[in-house]
Amino acid sequence: SLQRMSGSRSAPGVTRRLQVWWALRSQKRRRESRSQGPVVPPVPVITGATVIWEGTEPGYADVSISWRIDYGASPVGSIEVFVHPDGESPQSLGTVPGSDLVFYHPRASTGGEVLYYQVRYVYDDVGGTVVGALSAEYAVQING
């Protein structure tokens, strides 16, 4: 026992004080983690777009979009990209790693329309998939 090793009778008192300190510290940490509430997934913001005519195929415009994202306390996940022309439902173009800040959309349009892009944060967690809110729409005019 600790008492025999130290040669002192005060060791059990020290051990008890250490146990009480550890219990109080653990309780405080549990309470603090509960009071922080759930982590809100970050929302990316589309910052720009470039139209590239005949970048991949004659007669088509490709679109490259870029965004920024502040992960805060959230882990780096993935970014899902959506697009829709005027009056149509959004469709997913795919998902890229969260470290990518650009998405290239080949053969996006033949021209004469506006495409609306949105992005959102996605993360596969132990408790299930965390899906953030969609960003604001970013309009890209495709002249042609």
NUTI-559631 format. One record per residue: x, y, z of N, C-alpha, C in turn; residue in one letter. Coordinates in steps of 0.001 Angstrom, whole numbers, plus 500000, padded with zeros to 6 digits. Atoms other than C-alpha are relative to their C-alpha. Layout:
! residues N
XYZXYZXYZA
...
***
This chain:
! residues 144
500838498807500000500000500000500000500877501248500000S
499293498730500024500965503647499677500552500339501372L
499562499697498638501214503922503467501298499272500306Q
498787500756499720503836501189503685501178500527499202R
498910499522500847505853502602500805500547501317500501M
499530498680499596506028506113502185500515500009501432S
499582500030498608506566505132505788499294501052500822G
500720498940499314504071507800506795498536499636500072S
501416500270499838500566507585508131499129501044499299R
500797498964500658499472510730506215499654499630498556S
500253500376501393499472508951502839498528499713499716A
501411500212500305495834507743503119499224501317499903P
500660498695500079494745511365503731500297500687498674G
499620499421501282496669512503500660499256499290498881V
500695500781501019495135509705498629498535500416499939T
501411499615499967491638510663499751499798501393499394R
500106498649500557492208514363498924500161499971498474R
499807500140501446493466513344495472498739499437499342L
501230500579500546490350511223494910498881501041499940Q
501035498968499959488057514088495931500275501048498926V
499638499017501025489960516551493725499675499468498606W
500252500588501322489742514187490740498495499918499703W
501446500103500184486007513618491245499395501374499704A
500525498652500232485294517359491457500433500540498637L
499498499558501301487460518092488405499220499322498867R
500745500736501023485706515380486377498569500497499893S
501366499493499993482292516641487435499926501371499310Q
499974498678500616483208520193486405500143499883498477K
499799500183501442484414519010482974498721499474499332R
501250500514500562481185517040482412498962501113499872R
500964498901500025479051520069483301500340501014498918R
499583499042501026481079522369481058499714499470498596E
500234500546501340480801520000478089498512499980499673S
501446499979500226477013519797478540499494501409499746R
500493498631500128476603523567478823500384500618498657S
499599499459501288478376524169475502498961499713498925Q
501035500338500964475504522533473648500598499343498768G
499515500664501207475731520839470285500773500979499110P
499225499191500931478246522089467751499155500236498751V
500777499654501194476495523917464913500911499825498783V
499158500190501190477814522774461521500268501329499295P
499692498752500703479586525509459571499246500105498677P
500663499760501281477976527075456508501013500672499070V
499065499380500944480277527710453524499363501204499308P
500458498822500730480017530994451613500687499998498637V
499423499959501342480492530999447836500535501407499758I
499337498699500140482959533780447056500244500412498556T
499762499618501385483269533666443285499758498864499030G
500193500987501056482759531907439980500667500503498731A
499384499688501291484505531780436624499346499135498933T
500563500730501136482921530810433301501121499800498987V
498957500347500960485287529022430900499327499380498780I
500635500525501210483961528626427363500899498979499334W
499344501090500731484888525395425581501242499485500733E
498890500523499184487151524350428451500141498497499880G
499942501458500129486235520682428106499356499501498710T
500680500456501213483961520527425051499510501205499199E
500472498884500825483180522829422097498496500225500179P
501409499638499874479887524698422482499480500018501424G
500425500033498594479765524328426275500840500939500856Y
499290499198499001480680526584429166500208499145501247A
499691500613498710482397525121432235499930501107501052D
500058499016498925481973526838435598500874499499501154V
499183500281498821484476526951438425499500500906501122S
500453499191498861483130528087441823500978499824501154I
499122500061498821485091528878444979499216500475501219S
500681499646498753484061529284448614501003500086501127W
499228499992498749485352529897452099499121499364501064R
500734500641498909484406528077455276500832500101501271I
499353499946498695485226528589458947499487498803500788D
500429501237499348485141525154460587499751500172501493Y
500185499831498563485336526471464153500332498717500738G
499783501228499230484948523458466478499639498738499216A
500397501163500803483672521194463679501206499387499296S
498913500634500752485945518637462045499877500329498506P
500022499785501452486926519097458408499258498821499383V
500805501055500610484306517141456494500094500072498493G
500084499895501452483172517325452889499079501162499645S
500872498942500503481461519968450768499192499422498845I
500885500464501069478443518998448662499569501213499177E
500274498897500914477781521166445603498684499737499264V
501290500085500680474330521856444105499910501092498934F
500259499005501031473175523691440967498558499868499535V
501304500059500674469862524625439394499847501215499105H
500360498868500865468797526756436440498711500624500527P
501237499319499603465924529222436832498804499058499959D
501248500749499976462714527511437913500124498498500151G
499835501447499837464182524038438391500479499667501410E
499563500456498681464938521987441482501514499814500033S
498553500204499887468521521879442777500362498526499824P
499483501357500132470534518800441842501438499980500506Q
498644500135499469473690517561443527500980499712498865S
498939500233500983476826517769441406501079499074500548L
499004500866499384478888515772443881500550500602501275G
499393499620498732480975516043447001501509500017499845T
498535499892500021484578517174447415500510500054501436V
499437499897498651486920516971450425499911501432500525P
500130498685499384486523519856452858501225500873499850G
498780499216500201490104520903452230500012500678498630S
500123499357501315489154521752448617499118501238500146D
500783498765499939487887525305448216499499500415498626L
500416499733501371487040525045444505499301498758499450V
500663501093500698484668522936442408499917500367498531F
500038499780501446484888522579438624498828499230499417Y
501209500583500584481601521961436808500158499992498478H
499819500055501458482369520771433241498652499944499278P
501201500027500837479791521236430460498758500464500780R
501089499487499167477601523328432769498831500529499188A
501076499358500757475655525096430019500440500245498557S
499726499587501383475359525894426336499748501500499836T
500144498546500007474574529512427241498568500462500062G
501317499380499965471677531911427573499190499686501242G
500745500294498771470789531073431159500803500428501227E
499357499731498721471557531759434797499987498697500792V
499903501176499123472804528894436974500192500479501429L
499909499645498583472386529077440749500704498862500742Y
499204500990499270474991527292442877499812500176501504Y
500010500024498531474831526315446551500942498898500455Q
499130501020499412477197524346448793499587499792501450V
500265500255498584476870522708452193501039499039500558R
499058500827499244479029521018454829499356498658500325Y
500473501341499665478676517241455338501133499288500734V
498999500732499236480462515086457935499395498694500502Y
500452501298499489480083511364458704500553499807501401D
499633500124498596480106511076462495499559498631500504D
500351501285499396479782508065464784498490499881500176V
501443500013499774476180509030465566499176500171498738G
500712499807501257475276509534461891500606501150499209G
499483498939500868475808512033459114499520501359500477T
500312498622499636475950515712460074499919500788498699V
500202499242501232474530517906457310499717501448500378V
500181498583499731474903521675457461498960500623499092G
500964499257500816472598524284456007500619500343498650A
499529499572501308472833525220452342500443501462500057L
499543498620500103474769528370451537498958500813499238S
500831499142500842473082531338449920500263499643498536A
499809500271501428472536530918446193500995500994499413E
499051499158500716475270532273443948499655499899498520Y
500449499995501404474031533275440491501181500182499057A
498966499906501036476276532727437464499302500156498658V
500594499727501314475177534294434169500857499340498920Q
499321500670501107476079532119431188499488500635498709I
500369499370501272475975534293428051500466499121498866N
499515500813501103476239532668424714499172500022498783G
***
